[in-house]
Amino acid sequence: MTEPNRPQDWIEDVKTEVSGMAREGINHPSTKPVLTGAAIGVVAGAVLPVISWPIGLLAGAGFALYQRIRK
C-alpha cells in the first residue's frame, strides 16, 4: 500500500514548479497552461456578478497550477 502525499510534499512541488516558472519564464512547460487558466478566470470574473476579475484571475491560475502539480 502506498502512502498518500503529505502536505509538505505537495507544498514542495508547488514551490519547485513556481520557481521553475519564474526562472524559465514562457519556456517552462507550466507557464502557458497557468496563463491560460488565469485568462479564463478573468473572463469568468468579468461575466459573473458575484466575483471580480482579480479573484477570477487567482482562481483560474491556481486551478491550472493545481492541475499541473497533480499529474
OpenMM code with the backbone's topology and positions (N, CA, C; nanometers):
from openmm import Vec3, app, unit

residues = "MET THR GLU PRO ASN ARG PRO GLN ASP TRP ILE GLU ASP VAL LYS THR GLU VAL SER GLY MET ALA ARG GLU GLY ILE ASN HIS PRO SER THR LYS PRO VAL LEU THR GLY ALA ALA ILE GLY VAL VAL ALA GLY ALA VAL LEU PRO VAL ILE SER TRP PRO ILE GLY LEU LEU ALA GLY ALA GLY PHE ALA LEU TYR GLN ARG ILE ARG LYS".split()
positions = [
    Vec3(0.0851, -0.1180, 0.0000),
    Vec3(0.0000, 0.0000, 0.0000),
    Vec3(0.0892, 0.1237, 0.0000),
    Vec3(0.0626, 0.2148, -0.0890),
    Vec3(0.1442, 0.3350, -0.0954),
    Vec3(0.0894, 0.4416, -0.0029),
    Vec3(0.1781, 0.5193, 0.0510),
    Vec3(0.1397, 0.6272, 0.1409),
    Vec3(0.0991, 0.7499, 0.0589),
    Vec3(-0.0150, 0.8124, 0.0893),
    Vec3(-0.0548, 0.9312, 0.0128),
    Vec3(0.0429, 1.0451, 0.0368),
    Vec3(0.0476, 1.1378, -0.0613),
    Vec3(0.1372, 1.2523, -0.0474),
    Vec3(0.1001, 1.3344, 0.0751),
    Vec3(0.2009, 1.3665, 0.1517),
    Vec3(0.1785, 1.4521, 0.2670),
    Vec3(0.1717, 1.5960, 0.2195),
    Vec3(0.1103, 1.6851, 0.2971),
    Vec3(0.1015, 1.8260, 0.2558),
    Vec3(0.2375, 1.8888, 0.2287),
    Vec3(0.3404, 1.8479, 0.3002),
    Vec3(0.4727, 1.9044, 0.2781),
    Vec3(0.5240, 1.8702, 0.1390),
    Vec3(0.4954, 1.7498, 0.0918),
    Vec3(0.5379, 1.7098, -0.0418),
    Vec3(0.4679, 1.7943, -0.1474),
    Vec3(0.3399, 1.8187, -0.1291),
    Vec3(0.2624, 1.8980, -0.2233),
    Vec3(0.3115, 2.0427, -0.2240),
    Vec3(0.3407, 2.0961, -0.1074),
    Vec3(0.3915, 2.2331, -0.0976),
    Vec3(0.5272, 2.2431, -0.1659),
    Vec3(0.6112, 2.1451, -0.1476),
    Vec3(0.7421, 2.1445, -0.2150),
    Vec3(0.7257, 2.1386, -0.3655),
    Vec3(0.6301, 2.0591, -0.4131),
    Vec3(0.6039, 2.0519, -0.5568),
    Vec3(0.5600, 2.1870, -0.6120),
    Vec3(0.4740, 2.2570, -0.5376),
    Vec3(0.4287, 2.3891, -0.5811),
    Vec3(0.5457, 2.4873, -0.5836),
    Vec3(0.6280, 2.4853, -0.4800),
    Vec3(0.7440, 2.5754, -0.4749),
    Vec3(0.8379, 2.5488, -0.5920),
    Vec3(0.8631, 2.4235, -0.6204),
    Vec3(0.9516, 2.3873, -0.7308),
    Vec3(0.8941, 2.4329, -0.8641),
    Vec3(0.7647, 2.4123, -0.8830),
    Vec3(0.7004, 2.4487, -1.0089),
    Vec3(0.6994, 2.6004, -1.0290),
    Vec3(0.6629, 2.6741, -0.9251),
    Vec3(0.6559, 2.8200, -0.9360),
    Vec3(0.7944, 2.8792, -0.9551),
    Vec3(0.8937, 2.8269, -0.8854),
    Vec3(1.0293, 2.8803, -0.9037),
    Vec3(1.0821, 2.8461, -1.0431),
    Vec3(1.0469, 2.7301, -1.0950),
    Vec3(1.0859, 2.6959, -1.2318),
    Vec3(1.0196, 2.7866, -1.3329),
    Vec3(0.8929, 2.8195, -1.3102),
    Vec3(0.8230, 2.9113, -1.3998),
    Vec3(0.8842, 3.0505, -1.3931),
    Vec3(0.9225, 3.0934, -1.2738),
    Vec3(0.9845, 3.2259, -1.2597),
    Vec3(1.1227, 3.2290, -1.3246),
    Vec3(1.1955, 3.1196, -1.3156),
    Vec3(1.3317, 3.1143, -1.3697),
    Vec3(1.3313, 3.1018, -1.5225),
    Vec3(1.2449, 3.0170, -1.5767),
    Vec3(1.2461, 2.9894, -1.7205),
    Vec3(1.1484, 3.0754, -1.7996),
    Vec3(1.0540, 3.1386, -1.7316),
    Vec3(0.9575, 3.2241, -1.7998),
    Vec3(0.8642, 3.1449, -1.8892),
    Vec3(0.8400, 3.1957, -2.0087),
    Vec3(0.7444, 3.1354, -2.1014),
    Vec3(0.7930, 3.0000, -2.1546),
    Vec3(0.9213, 2.9702, -2.1413),
    Vec3(0.9754, 2.8430, -2.1890),
    Vec3(0.9435, 2.7252, -2.0964),
    Vec3(0.8988, 2.7527, -1.9753),
    Vec3(0.8645, 2.6452, -1.8821),
    Vec3(0.7331, 2.5810, -1.9271),
    Vec3(0.7221, 2.4482, -1.9185),
    Vec3(0.6015, 2.3808, -1.9675),
    Vec3(0.4732, 2.4174, -1.8920),
    Vec3(0.4824, 2.4671, -1.7721),
    Vec3(0.3620, 2.5008, -1.6958),
    Vec3(0.3160, 2.6449, -1.7161),
    Vec3(0.3974, 2.7286, -1.7743),
    Vec3(0.3631, 2.8699, -1.7832),
    Vec3(0.2406, 2.8937, -1.8706),
    Vec3(0.2379, 2.8361, -1.9877),
    Vec3(0.1259, 2.8604, -2.0789),
    Vec3(-0.0070, 2.8096, -2.0241),
    Vec3(-0.0149, 2.6880, -1.9675),
    Vec3(-0.1435, 2.6448, -1.9102),
    Vec3(-0.1887, 2.7324, -1.7927),
    Vec3(-0.0952, 2.7778, -1.7106),
    Vec3(-0.1323, 2.8620, -1.5971),
    Vec3(-0.1809, 2.9982, -1.6457),
    Vec3(-0.1150, 3.0543, -1.7466),
    Vec3(-0.1611, 3.1811, -1.8025),
    Vec3(-0.2971, 3.1665, -1.8699),
    Vec3(-0.3194, 3.0538, -1.9348),
    Vec3(-0.4500, 3.0281, -1.9959),
    Vec3(-0.5581, 3.0172, -1.8888),
    Vec3(-0.5278, 2.9484, -1.7809),
    Vec3(-0.6230, 2.9386, -1.6698),
    Vec3(-0.6527, 3.0742, -1.6084),
    Vec3(-0.5498, 3.1580, -1.5972),
    Vec3(-0.5698, 3.2930, -1.5446),
    Vec3(-0.6595, 3.3741, -1.6372),
    Vec3(-0.6389, 3.3624, -1.7680),
    Vec3(-0.7216, 3.4352, -1.8644),
    Vec3(-0.8668, 3.3893, -1.8585),
    Vec3(-0.8890, 3.2606, -1.8474),
    Vec3(-1.0249, 3.2080, -1.8357),
    Vec3(-1.0897, 3.2588, -1.7066),
    Vec3(-1.0109, 3.2634, -1.5994),
    Vec3(-1.0623, 3.3152, -1.4725),
    Vec3(-1.0998, 3.4618, -1.4806),
    Vec3(-1.0218, 3.5413, -1.5540),
    Vec3(-1.0533, 3.6834, -1.5710),
    Vec3(-1.1844, 3.6998, -1.6461),
    Vec3(-1.2021, 3.6225, -1.7523),
    Vec3(-1.3263, 3.6303, -1.8295),
    Vec3(-1.4445, 3.5883, -1.7423),
    Vec3(-1.4286, 3.4813, -1.6670),
    Vec3(-1.5370, 3.4372, -1.5786),
    Vec3(-1.5656, 3.5420, -1.4719),
    Vec3(-1.4622, 3.6049, -1.4190),
    Vec3(-1.4817, 3.7092, -1.3183),
    Vec3(-1.5491, 3.8320, -1.3744),
    Vec3(-1.5239, 3.8633, -1.5003),
    Vec3(-1.5878, 3.9788, -1.5627),
    Vec3(-1.7341, 3.9503, -1.5939),
    Vec3(-1.7666, 3.8259, -1.6260),
    Vec3(-1.9036, 3.7895, -1.6640),
    Vec3(-1.9918, 3.7677, -1.5410),
    Vec3(-1.9391, 3.7012, -1.4405),
    Vec3(-2.0191, 3.6694, -1.3226),
    Vec3(-2.0281, 3.7911, -1.2298),
    Vec3(-2.1467, 3.8230, -1.1824),
    Vec3(-2.1622, 3.9411, -1.0984),
    Vec3(-2.1127, 3.9218, -0.9543),
    Vec3(-2.0932, 3.7982, -0.9133),
    Vec3(-2.0569, 3.7708, -0.7746),
    Vec3(-1.9081, 3.7926, -0.7485),
    Vec3(-1.8239, 3.7618, -0.8461),
    Vec3(-1.6792, 3.7756, -0.8267),
    Vec3(-1.6237, 3.8816, -0.9222),
    Vec3(-1.5092, 3.9334, -0.8883),
    Vec3(-1.4456, 4.0331, -0.9748),
    Vec3(-1.3315, 3.9661, -1.0512),
    Vec3(-1.2738, 4.0383, -1.1470),
    Vec3(-1.1701, 3.9771, -1.2304),
    Vec3(-1.0438, 3.9403, -1.1528),
    Vec3(-1.0003, 4.0157, -1.0479),
    Vec3(-0.8802, 3.9685, -0.9763),
    Vec3(-0.9011, 3.8342, -0.9059),
    Vec3(-1.0200, 3.8156, -0.8523),
    Vec3(-1.0488, 3.6872, -0.7868),
    Vec3(-1.0539, 3.5763, -0.8915),
    Vec3(-1.1134, 3.6054, -1.0067),
    Vec3(-1.1164, 3.5085, -1.1150),
    Vec3(-0.9777, 3.4741, -1.1647),
    Vec3(-0.8920, 3.5748, -1.1742),
    Vec3(-0.7537, 3.5535, -1.2180),
    Vec3(-0.6815, 3.4584, -1.1229),
    Vec3(-0.6911, 3.4857, -0.9942),
    Vec3(-0.6244, 3.3997, -0.8955),
    Vec3(-0.6828, 3.2589, -0.8944),
    Vec3(-0.8150, 3.2496, -0.9042),
    Vec3(-0.8781, 3.1181, -0.9035),
    Vec3(-0.8401, 3.0384, -1.0276),
    Vec3(-0.8418, 3.1018, -1.1435),
    Vec3(-0.8065, 3.0323, -1.2674),
    Vec3(-0.6615, 2.9876, -1.2698),
    Vec3(-0.5714, 3.0768, -1.2289),
    Vec3(-0.4294, 3.0419, -1.2257),
    Vec3(-0.4023, 2.9331, -1.1217),
    Vec3(-0.4667, 2.9441, -1.0068),
    Vec3(-0.4483, 2.8445, -0.9021),
    Vec3(-0.4985, 2.7074, -0.9437),
    Vec3(-0.6142, 2.7047, -1.0092),
    Vec3(-0.6681, 2.5768, -1.0551),
    Vec3(-0.5787, 2.5138, -1.1611),
    Vec3(-0.5303, 2.5953, -1.2555),
    Vec3(-0.4426, 2.5417, -1.3599),
    Vec3(-0.3116, 2.4900, -1.3000),
    Vec3(-0.2566, 2.5613, -1.2033),
    Vec3(-0.1339, 2.5158, -1.1376),
    Vec3(-0.1592, 2.3860, -1.0616),
    Vec3(-0.2729, 2.3783, -0.9953),
    Vec3(-0.3088, 2.2552, -0.9240),
    Vec3(-0.3175, 2.1372, -1.0206),
    Vec3(-0.3778, 2.1593, -1.1366),
    Vec3(-0.3890, 2.0530, -1.2362),
    Vec3(-0.2509, 2.0084, -1.2840),
    Vec3(-0.1578, 2.1011, -1.2995),
    Vec3(-0.0221, 2.0668, -1.3425),
    Vec3(0.0532, 1.9890, -1.2336),
    Vec3(0.0358, 2.0279, -1.1081),
    Vec3(0.1067, 1.9628, -0.9968),
    Vec3(0.0509, 1.8228, -0.9738),
    Vec3(-0.0778, 1.8071, -0.9913),
    Vec3(-0.1440, 1.6806, -0.9615),
    Vec3(-0.0999, 1.5688, -1.0538),
    Vec3(-0.0548, 1.5991, -1.1738),
    Vec3(-0.0166, 1.4953, -1.2713),
    Vec3(0.1003, 1.4145, -1.2281),
] * unit.nanometer
topology = app.Topology()
chain = topology.addChain("A")
for resn in residues:
    res = topology.addResidue(resn, chain)
    for name in ("N", "CA", "C"):
        topology.addAtom(name, app.Element.getBySymbol(name[0]), res)
